[in-house]
Amino acid sequence: MKIDWAALGSVFGVSFVVTVALVGLFTVGIAGLSRRERAVEQGGSATLAVTGAYACFAACAAAVGYGIYLIVA
C-alpha cells in the first residue's frame, strides 16, 4: 500500500482553509446581529448590519450544503 502524501496534504490544507473561512464568515454574521442589538438599545436601526449578517449565514448554509452534496454525489 502506497500513501500519496502530497494528495493527503492538499486535502488537509484545503479543508483547513475552508473551515477557517466558514468560522470567520459565521463570526461576521454574529457580529452583525450584535450590532443590531446595540442599535436597538440606542433607538436606531441597523438594516445594513442585519442584511450582511443574513447574507453571511446564507453563505455558510450554502457552503455546508455544497459540502454535503460533494459527499453524497
FENCORZI-V301595 format. One record per residue. N is the residue number from 1. RES is the residue in one small letter. PHI is phi in radians with two decimals (* if undefined). Layout:
# FENCORZI-V301595
N_RES_PHI / N_RES_PHI
This chain:
# FENCORZI-V301595
1_m_* / 2_k_-2.10 / 3_i_-1.68 / 4_d_-1.51 / 5_w_-1.14 / 6_a_-1.14 / 7_a_-1.17 / 8_l_-1.12 / 9_g_-1.14 / 10_s_-1.13 / 11_v_-1.11 / 12_f_-1.09 / 13_g_-1.09 / 14_v_-1.14 / 15_s_-1.15 / 16_f_-1.14 / 17_v_-1.11 / 18_v_-1.16 / 19_t_-1.10 / 20_v_-1.10 / 21_a_-1.13 / 22_l_-1.16 / 23_v_-1.13 / 24_g_-1.10 / 25_l_-1.12 / 26_f_-1.14 / 27_t_-1.13 / 28_v_-1.11 / 29_g_-1.10 / 30_i_-1.11 / 31_a_-1.10 / 32_g_-1.12 / 33_l_-1.20 / 34_s_-1.14 / 35_r_-1.12 / 36_r_-1.11 / 37_e_-1.06 / 38_r_-1.13 / 39_a_-1.16 / 40_v_-1.15 / 41_e_-1.10 / 42_q_-1.57 / 43_g_1.48 / 44_g_-1.82 / 45_s_-2.27 / 46_a_-2.22 / 47_t_-1.09 / 48_l_-1.14 / 49_a_-1.12 / 50_v_-1.19 / 51_t_-1.10 / 52_g_-1.12 / 53_a_-1.11 / 54_y_-1.14 / 55_a_-1.14 / 56_c_-1.12 / 57_f_-1.14 / 58_a_-1.16 / 59_a_-1.15 / 60_c_-1.10 / 61_a_-1.12 / 62_a_-1.15 / 63_a_-1.16 / 64_v_-1.15 / 65_g_-1.09 / 66_y_-1.15 / 67_g_-1.09 / 68_i_-1.13 / 69_y_-1.05 / 70_l_-1.13 / 71_i_-1.23 / 72_v_-1.32 / 73_a_-1.23
